[in-house]
Every structure is written in structure tokens, then in C-alpha cells.
Amino acid sequence: MTRNRYSQTRKDDRKPLRIFQANVGKIPPAHDCALALADSERYDIVLLQEPWTAHTDSRSLTKTHPAYDTFTPVEMWDNNDTRPRVMTYVRRDPKLLADQIRPFQTRDILWLMINGMTIVNFYRQNDEHDALEILLQWPVPGRCLVAGDFNARHRSWQTGHATNRGQEIAAWSSEYDLNLLNTLDIPTNPYGNTIDLAFTNMPLAEATVEDHLATSSDHFTLSLTLPDIRPAPIQPGKVRVTTEDELKRFIEIVELGATRIPLADSTPAELDELASALVNLLTSAAKAAGRPTRKGARTAPWWTEECAGAAASFRAIRRLYPLGFNQDVQIAKRDFHRVIRRAKRLYWRNLIDSFTDSSAVFKAVRWLKSPGPFQPPPLQVGDVVYETQLDKANALRRATLERRTADDDIENPWIPVSFPRSIPFPLEISLDETQYATLHTGNTSPGSDNITVDLLKAVWHIIGMHVRRLFERCLSIGHHPKPFKEAEVVMIAKPGRRDLTSPRAWRPISLLSCLGKGLERLIARRLA
């Protein structure tokens, strides 16, 4: 009975995966519109061909959206011959786990592994064959979807003679048992041709040309649905305690639990227990009072009601003339593009005008100097390529944190040293000194316990004396508590590094407990 109930729960967890596919023709407003429409209709994945791109001396640019993570087949480009011709966006949802794979180096195809499926974004320029050659020689796995702009015709999807190697594409789909999702003779561009195609070996998948999702490019939008997709396991996340009610509840729980903080502090083991009691009390109180932080999606701040209205007006005109290039359609498209550009210009102008202090200016400068919005590519160490997030994390750990062994240690670090004089170092610590070292700091990231400086400030009147006692006894007997030795290591890209496939482009950042950093700052101030 229990097993059946569990199986029913897992089955109910499944939901359709919705995919938005369109060629946006390198048109900035069309690219913006595609992302905004996909978000408003709650699409999980966006496959775009011919995305808008640009570049500066230090950055490669494209369109992004706060609801989606951005994936690109190449991270850096400096001209039209090196820019990516496909871009894939995955909704920021904890139930979607995306890993980029690169069986071939190409700017025309992007492979993603999402929840056990392979999603392929494909673009083939009309007079080029490289992308198609790569696709035809790639061994298609199970649970795979291939969608994009194929620029070819075949009687399977459009009545008439095969052109641009359409026969080879049809043979390839037959060889790998890929079902064509397009309906015969339903065009995907104003010329009346069906060239945006979707193939899959997953059952019950569907594709529809959606008129209401027109992006204003010269291609129509395909809406793809893959049914019964199992969500990725949700990893335990951080806890957020920010609202007035949450902070009030947090303080109440800490106050109740403070009576159980141990008073013994004479030995290293007792100091470890005291530090653990403080950390556990704060952590459990935060979990009970706060809410989990999830990777969530939000709308584009510049997409206004005027933008949505202009998009609707364009679609209404285009609906009257679905094929060909009617003058009214072109005028409506031009007006729509103007509204998009004006809305974005106004948003950024207002944002800049709202800067009131130096921190806001520095934040904008950091954004301008950031390497770009793209998700990290696969990692290559020697001849081995690591593609999943777990494999990349382990590879970076080995490459950056395990380079040294015990053989590199000092042979005997405990050799007696004679020093001319000792450094004055009083062992007594006042409550004010403890408070200053722990709380009077900038915006510092918390460690694995997720206890921020703001949370420590909120309950300092409860835990302050215990923290002072802990710090003083640690100085007295020369001990650093075990809970403060645990660090959460985060890998960040080094500034100016272009090749993020190399471990040398990454550096580890250790996130330590804010309580432990308070003890470190106290000692550092005395030594200074």
C-alpha cells in the first residue's frame, strides 16, 4: 500500500515540458519579444536561432531575461564569423536541471541535457553544410528532441520536390526512429515554406505553429510539448529570514533555545560543543522561522503594458495577412520595434537616474565589467571533458584544491624557535570588542550555516555574552572551534579569462561562518 501511494506521488510530480522555438533573424526587438512572450506563457525552454549578438573589446553580448538561464555554443566572439547562431534559455526552476554537452565544436548546434533528456537547438544557413554534416554523423540518443531552422524541404513536411538536402534529413530521421512533429504543409515563414522543424523519439510529443507567439521576425513560432517529464530532485537550498514577522519569530526561537547553551568552556572539546550549540541554535531557528530560497523566475522589468499592447496590435494585423509581406504588416512591425526600443531606453535611463549613492554606481560598474550572462561550459582537464555540474565540481576540486599532498608539507613544523620578545596579547575580551569584531563588517557572505551578520545583529542581545565567552576561552587555550573550520567552497571565474573550459580560469572562494570570521577579525585586529 505504501509503495503504491509513493508511485502515485511520483507520477503526479510529472508535468509537460513546454518549449518555445523561433528564428528571430538577429533583430533585437524580435529577440526581446521572444523571451518576453515565452515567459508570459510560462515556457520552460526557449530555442532561438539567429539570436541578436554584439561584442566589445572585453565582452560578448546577447539578449537575456531574468526568468531564464542563458546557454550558448561559444562563450566569446569578436565578429560575425565567430558569433553563435543558436541560443537556448532554460527557465530558472529548481525542477529543471540543465547540463551543457559538446560532442562537437560548432556555433550552429547547442546540446543540453535536461532532466535526462537531450534537447538540441539546430540552425543551418541556407548555403552552408557544416552544421548538417555534424548533425547527420551525431549518434542520436534515446529521449531526444532536435528542433530548429533546417532550411530544407521534403514531402514529409511540405508537398513538392525535396531541396537543400531535405532527402538526407528525412533519411536521418528514419534511421534514428525520430518522429517529425510538424503537420504537413503548415508553413513556418511568410513565404509559405515549412523550414522550422522538430524531431523526437519521445512518444506523445506535439508541435503547433502558434500565431499569438509571433516575435515580429520572418519566421513563425513553434510551440512544442513533451508530456510526463519527471522533475529533477530538488536540492536543499538556503533559508531566507528577512520579513518583520520572520525576524520576530527567529528571535523568539533563539531566546527559547538559549537556555540550553552549555556553560562548560574549559577544554577544546567543550569549546567545540559550545560553538556547535550556538551554530545549531541559530541554524534551526532560521529554518523554523524563515522560508527556503529557491531559484525563481521574474519578468523583464522593462516589458510594460505598452509593449504587450504593441505586440498584440502587431499580431492582429499579421493575422489578417499571414503570408507574404503586406505593407500594413510591415508598418505594424516597425511600430512594435519602436515601442520595444523606447521602453528599454526609458527603463535604463530611469535606473541610472535612480542611483543615489556610490554603492549603486559601483554595482553598475561591476555589471559592465562582468564577463557575460552565460552558463559555464563543459570543463576540460587534459583529454577528459566533464559536462554535468557534479562532474565539473569534482574536477575543479581536484584541480584547484588537491594539487598539494602531504609530501609538500614542512618536514617538521614544530621545531622550537627562539624569539627576542613576545607580542603583548591580553586574554581578556570585552563585550564591545566581541561585538565590533563580529557585527561591524561589510556585506559578507555567510558560510554553510547560512547565518548572516544581520541575523547575528538581531539576536546579539541574547547570544552576545556566550560569543564573548567562546572567543575569550579560545584565545586563552589557543583553540579554533571545529564548526568554524568548515568552509563552503564556491568557484568563480577569474576576471578577464576567456576560456572557461580550463580549470585555470576558475578560483575557489571559501565561505566561512560569520561567527568564525568574527573570531578571526578579533585576532587580526590585535595583531595589527
Backbone hydrogen bonds, N-H to C=O, Kabsch-Sander energy under -0.5 kcal/mol:
donor,donor_aa,acceptor,acceptor_aa,energy
5,R,1,M,-1.9
6,Y,2,T,-2.2
7,S,3,R,-2.4
8,Q,4,N,-2.4
9,T,5,R,-1.9
10,R,6,Y,-2.4
11,K,7,S,-2.3
12,D,8,Q,-2.3
13,D,9,T,-1.2
14,R,10,R,-0.6
14,R,11,K,-1.1
15,K,229,I,-1.7
17,L,226,L,-3.1
18,R,16,P,-0.6
19,I,224,L,-2.9
20,F,45,I,-2.9
21,Q,19,I,-0.5
21,Q,222,L,-2.5
22,A,47,L,-2.3
24,V,22,A,-0.6
24,V,49,Q,-2.1
26,K,50,E,-3.1
27,I,24,V,-1.9
31,H,27,I,-2.4
32,D,28,P,-2.6
33,C,29,P,-2.8
34,A,30,A,-2.3
35,L,31,H,-1.8
36,A,32,D,-2.3
37,L,33,C,-3.0
38,A,34,A,-2.3
39,D,35,L,-2.1
40,S,36,A,-2.4
41,E,37,L,-1.8
42,R,39,D,-1.6
43,Y,38,A,-2.9
44,D,18,R,-1.7
45,I,18,R,-1.8
46,V,89,Y,-2.6
47,L,20,F,-3.6
48,L,46,V,-0.6
48,L,87,M,-2.6
49,Q,22,A,-1.9
50,E,85,R,-2.3
54,A,61,L,-2.0
56,T,59,R,-2.9
60,S,371,P,-0.6
61,L,54,A,-2.9
63,K,52,W,-0.7
68,Y,65,H,-1.8
69,D,90,V,-3.1
70,T,373,P,-0.6
71,F,88,T,-2.8
82,T,79,N,-1.3
83,R,79,N,-1.0
85,R,107,R,-2.8
87,M,48,L,-2.2
88,T,71,F,-2.1
89,Y,46,V,-2.5
90,V,69,D,-2.1
91,R,44,D,-3.0
92,R,67,A,-2.5
93,D,91,R,-1.7
96,L,93,D,-2.3
97,L,95,K,-0.5
98,A,96,L,-0.6
99,D,113,M,-2.3
101,I,111,W,-1.5
106,T,104,F,-0.8
110,L,121,N,-2.1
111,W,101,I,-0.7
112,L,119,I,-2.0
113,M,99,D,-3.4
114,I,112,L,-0.6
114,I,117,M,-2.6
115,N,97,L,-1.7
117,M,114,I,-1.8
118,T,143,R,-2.4
119,I,112,L,-3.1
119,I,117,M,-0.6
120,V,118,T,-0.6
120,V,145,L,-2.9
121,N,110,L,-2.5
122,F,120,V,-0.6
122,F,147,A,-2.3
123,Y,108,D,-1.7
124,R,149,D,-1.9
128,E,125,Q,-1.8
133,E,129,H,-2.4
134,I,130,D,-2.2
135,L,131,A,-2.3
136,L,132,L,-2.6
137,Q,133,E,-1.4
138,W,134,I,-0.9
138,W,135,L,-0.6
140,V,138,W,-0.7
145,L,118,T,-2.7
146,V,199,F,-2.9
147,A,120,V,-2.4
148,G,197,L,-2.2
149,D,122,F,-1.6
150,F,148,G,-0.8
150,F,195,I,-2.5
151,N,195,I,-0.7
153,R,163,T,-1.5
157,W,154,H,-1.9
158,Q,154,H,-2.7
163,T,153,R,-1.5
166,G,163,T,-1.0
169,I,165,R,-1.7
170,A,166,G,-2.3
171,A,167,Q,-2.2
172,W,168,E,-2.4
173,S,169,I,-2.3
174,S,170,A,-1.8
175,E,171,A,-2.4
176,Y,172,W,-1.7
177,D,174,S,-1.1
178,L,173,S,-3.4
179,N,177,D,-0.5
179,N,200,T,-3.5
181,L,198,A,-3.0
182,N,198,A,-0.5
185,D,157,W,-2.1
186,I,183,T,-1.6
188,T,193,N,-3.1
189,N,193,N,-0.7
192,G,189,N,-2.0
195,I,193,N,-0.8
197,L,148,G,-2.1
197,L,195,I,-0.7
199,F,146,V,-3.2
200,T,179,N,-1.7
201,N,144,C,-1.5
205,A,202,M,-0.9
206,E,225,T,-2.0
208,T,223,S,-2.0
210,E,208,T,-0.7
210,E,221,T,-2.4
211,D,209,V,-0.7
213,L,210,E,-1.0
214,A,211,D,-1.4
220,F,188,T,-3.0
221,T,210,E,-0.6
222,L,21,Q,-2.7
223,S,208,T,-3.2
224,L,19,I,-3.0
224,L,222,L,-0.6
225,T,206,E,-2.3
226,L,17,L,-2.5
229,I,15,K,-1.9
230,R,228,D,-0.6
232,A,95,K,-2.5
235,Q,233,P,-0.6
240,R,291,R,-3.3
247,L,243,T,-2.5
248,K,244,E,-2.2
249,R,245,D,-2.3
250,F,246,E,-2.3
251,I,247,L,-2.5
252,E,248,K,-2.0
253,I,249,R,-2.2
254,V,250,F,-2.3
255,E,251,I,-2.4
256,L,252,E,-1.9
257,G,253,I,-2.2
258,A,254,V,-1.5
259,T,256,L,-0.7
260,R,257,G,-1.7
261,I,258,A,-1.4
271,L,267,T,-2.2
272,D,268,P,-2.4
273,E,269,A,-2.0
274,L,270,E,-2.2
275,A,271,L,-2.6
276,S,272,D,-2.5
277,A,273,E,-2.3
278,L,274,L,-2.0
279,V,275,A,-2.5
280,N,276,S,-3.0
281,L,277,A,-2.2
282,L,278,L,-2.2
283,T,279,V,-2.6
284,S,280,N,-2.7
285,A,281,L,-2.0
286,A,282,L,-2.2
287,K,283,T,-2.2
288,A,284,S,-2.0
289,A,285,A,-2.3
290,G,286,A,-2.6
291,R,240,R,-2.0
293,T,238,K,-3.4
294,R,292,P,-0.7
296,G,294,R,-0.9
303,W,300,A,-1.2
304,T,302,W,-1.0
308,A,304,T,-2.2
309,G,305,E,-2.6
310,A,306,E,-2.5
311,A,307,C,-2.4
312,A,308,A,-2.1
313,S,309,G,-2.3
314,F,310,A,-2.3
315,R,311,A,-2.3
316,A,312,A,-2.1
317,I,313,S,-1.9
318,R,314,F,-2.6
319,R,315,R,-2.0
320,L,316,A,-0.7
320,L,317,I,-0.9
321,Y,317,I,-0.9
324,G,190,P,-2.9
330,Q,326,N,-1.9
331,I,327,Q,-2.3
332,A,328,D,-2.3
333,K,329,V,-2.4
334,R,330,Q,-2.2
335,D,331,I,-2.4
336,F,332,A,-2.2
337,H,333,K,-2.4
338,R,334,R,-1.9
339,V,335,D,-2.0
340,I,336,F,-2.1
341,R,337,H,-2.4
342,R,338,R,-2.5
343,A,339,V,-2.4
344,K,340,I,-2.2
345,R,341,R,-2.3
346,L,342,R,-2.5
347,Y,343,A,-2.2
348,W,344,K,-2.3
349,R,345,R,-2.0
350,N,346,L,-2.5
351,L,347,Y,-2.3
352,I,348,W,-2.3
353,D,349,R,-2.3
354,S,350,N,-1.2
355,F,352,I,-1.4
361,V,357,D,-1.3
362,F,358,S,-2.7
363,K,359,S,-2.0
364,A,360,A,-1.8
365,V,361,V,-2.3
366,R,362,F,-2.6
367,W,363,K,-1.9
368,L,364,A,-2.1
369,K,365,V,-1.7
370,S,366,R,-0.7
370,S,367,W,-0.8
375,Q,70,T,-2.6
379,L,386,Y,-2.7
380,Q,501,T,-3.4
381,V,379,L,-0.5
381,V,384,V,-2.6
382,G,380,Q,-0.5
384,V,381,V,-1.9
386,Y,379,L,-3.8
392,K,388,T,-2.5
393,A,389,Q,-2.2
394,N,390,L,-2.3
395,A,391,D,-2.3
396,L,392,K,-2.5
397,R,393,A,-2.2
398,R,394,N,-2.3
399,A,395,A,-2.3
400,T,396,L,-2.4
401,L,396,L,-0.5
401,L,397,R,-2.1
402,E,397,R,-0.9
402,E,398,R,-0.5
408,D,405,T,-1.7
409,D,406,A,-1.4
415,I,412,N,-1.0
419,F,417,V,-0.5
434,T,430,S,-2.0
435,Q,431,L,-2.6
436,Y,432,D,-2.6
437,A,433,E,-2.2
438,T,434,T,-1.8
439,L,435,Q,-2.9
440,H,435,Q,-0.7
440,H,436,Y,-1.3
441,T,439,L,-1.9
444,T,442,G,-1.4
450,N,447,G,-1.6
452,T,450,N,-0.7
456,L,452,T,-1.8
457,K,453,V,-2.4
458,A,454,D,-1.7
459,V,455,L,-1.2
460,W,457,K,-0.9
462,I,459,V,-1.7
463,I,459,V,-2.2
464,G,460,W,-2.5
467,V,463,I,-2.4
468,R,464,G,-2.6
469,R,465,M,-2.3
470,L,466,H,-2.2
471,F,467,V,-2.8
472,E,468,R,-2.4
473,R,469,R,-2.1
474,C,470,L,-2.1
475,L,471,F,-2.1
476,S,472,E,-2.0
477,I,473,R,-2.1
478,G,474,C,-1.1
479,H,474,C,-2.0
484,F,481,P,-1.0
485,K,482,K,-1.7
486,E,483,P,-0.6
488,E,511,L,-2.3
489,V,487,A,-0.6
490,V,509,I,-2.8
492,I,490,V,-0.5
492,I,507,R,-2.3
494,K,505,A,-3.1
497,R,494,K,-1.8
500,L,498,R,-1.2
502,S,499,D,-1.1
505,A,502,S,-1.8
506,W,503,P,-1.6
507,R,492,I,-2.5
509,I,490,V,-2.7
511,L,488,E,-2.8
511,L,509,I,-0.6
512,L,510,S,-0.7
514,C,451,I,-0.6
517,K,513,S,-2.4
518,G,514,C,-1.4
519,L,515,L,-1.5
520,E,516,G,-1.9
521,R,517,K,-2.7
522,L,518,G,-2.0
523,I,519,L,-2.0
524,A,520,E,-2.5
525,R,521,R,-2.6
526,R,522,L,-1.7
527,L,523,I,-2.3
528,A,524,A,-2.1
